[in-house]
Amino acid sequence: MASTTSGDVLPSGGSIFTSIPDLFFIPEFVAGGLVWMLVASTDLFPSSNPLGWVMFVSVFCFVVTTVWFFIFLCGANQGSIWPSLDVGYHFVAVVFYLSAAVALAYVTLQIGRTVTIFGFLKIYRLDIAAVVMSFVATLLYFLHTIFSAIRWKRS
């Protein structure tokens, strides 16, 4: 009887650049890094500003995605638990990024109401770019989660 779980389900080495869920690693790096840089270049205005949460999410996901990428690149992902860990991590990243993007969009909306009064146009534009990139990162992590779940169910 054949085993239902195979150890070679996940790609390793250079083949991660040709498999569809793992192809999202590089755009996730770029979008996450841009969120990190854009939020770091803005100012904190209200005391209840969630930019700390947004920074935590972007740095956490950037670091874990980097570690995850190198695990896949080195081929240390060949156990039977790795497909489910891949789906689980990317699902957590989607939830984190979605919550951070919504919070950042709300704060940006609040800043937008005062931008003409106090002249914070540059910071407002940086916040808009950060909101867009955080939703792009959310979408990339979501797509990675869906395709990883499909791969997990095929294994």
Backbone hydrogen bonds, N-H to C=O, Kabsch-Sander energy under -0.5 kcal/mol:
donor,donor_aa,acceptor,acceptor_aa,energy
6,S,4,T,-0.5
6,S,155,S,-0.5
9,V,6,S,-0.8
13,G,72,F,-1.4
15,S,12,S,-1.2
16,I,13,G,-1.4
17,F,14,G,-1.6
18,T,15,S,-1.4
19,S,15,S,-0.9
23,L,19,S,-1.3
24,F,21,P,-1.2
25,F,22,D,-1.4
28,E,24,F,-2.1
29,F,25,F,-2.2
30,V,26,I,-2.3
31,A,27,P,-2.9
32,G,28,E,-2.5
33,G,29,F,-2.7
34,L,30,V,-2.3
35,V,31,A,-2.2
36,W,32,G,-2.3
37,M,33,G,-2.6
38,L,34,L,-2.9
39,V,35,V,-2.5
40,A,36,W,-2.0
41,S,37,M,-1.1
42,T,39,V,-1.3
45,F,43,D,-0.5
49,N,46,P,-1.2
52,G,49,N,-0.6
54,V,50,P,-2.0
55,M,51,L,-2.6
56,F,52,G,-2.4
57,V,53,W,-2.7
58,S,54,V,-2.5
59,V,55,M,-2.7
60,F,56,F,-3.0
61,C,57,V,-2.7
62,F,58,S,-1.9
63,V,59,V,-2.7
64,V,60,F,-2.8
65,T,61,C,-2.3
66,T,62,F,-1.9
67,V,63,V,-2.4
68,W,64,V,-3.0
69,F,65,T,-2.7
70,F,66,T,-2.2
71,I,67,V,-2.2
72,F,68,W,-2.2
73,L,69,F,-2.7
74,C,70,F,-2.4
75,G,71,I,-0.8
76,A,71,I,-1.9
82,W,79,G,-0.7
85,L,81,I,-1.9
86,D,82,W,-2.5
87,V,83,P,-1.9
88,G,84,S,-2.6
89,Y,85,L,-2.8
90,H,86,D,-2.0
91,F,87,V,-2.1
92,V,88,G,-2.2
93,A,89,Y,-2.4
94,V,90,H,-1.9
95,V,91,F,-2.3
96,F,92,V,-2.7
97,Y,93,A,-2.9
98,L,94,V,-2.7
99,S,95,V,-2.2
100,A,96,F,-2.4
101,A,97,Y,-2.8
102,V,98,L,-2.3
103,A,99,S,-2.1
104,L,100,A,-2.5
105,A,101,A,-2.3
106,Y,102,V,-2.1
107,V,103,A,-2.2
108,T,104,L,-2.4
109,L,105,A,-2.2
110,Q,106,Y,-2.0
111,I,107,V,-2.5
112,G,108,T,-2.3
113,R,109,L,-0.9
114,T,110,Q,-0.6
114,T,111,I,-1.1
115,V,111,I,-0.7
118,F,114,T,-2.2
119,G,115,V,-1.5
120,F,115,V,-0.6
124,Y,120,F,-2.3
125,R,121,L,-2.4
126,L,122,K,-2.2
127,D,123,I,-2.4
128,I,124,Y,-2.2
129,A,125,R,-2.3
130,A,126,L,-2.3
131,V,127,D,-2.4
132,V,128,I,-2.5
133,M,129,A,-2.5
134,S,130,A,-2.2
135,F,131,V,-2.1
136,V,132,V,-2.1
137,A,133,M,-2.6
138,T,134,S,-2.1
139,L,135,F,-2.3
140,L,136,V,-2.5
141,Y,137,A,-2.6
142,F,138,T,-2.4
143,L,139,L,-2.7
144,H,140,L,-2.3
145,T,141,Y,-2.3
146,I,142,F,-2.5
147,F,143,L,-2.5
148,S,144,H,-2.2
149,A,145,T,-2.4
150,I,146,I,-2.1
151,R,147,F,-2.1
152,W,148,S,-2.6
153,K,149,A,-2.3
154,R,150,I,-1.5
155,S,151,R,-1.0
155,S,152,W,-0.5
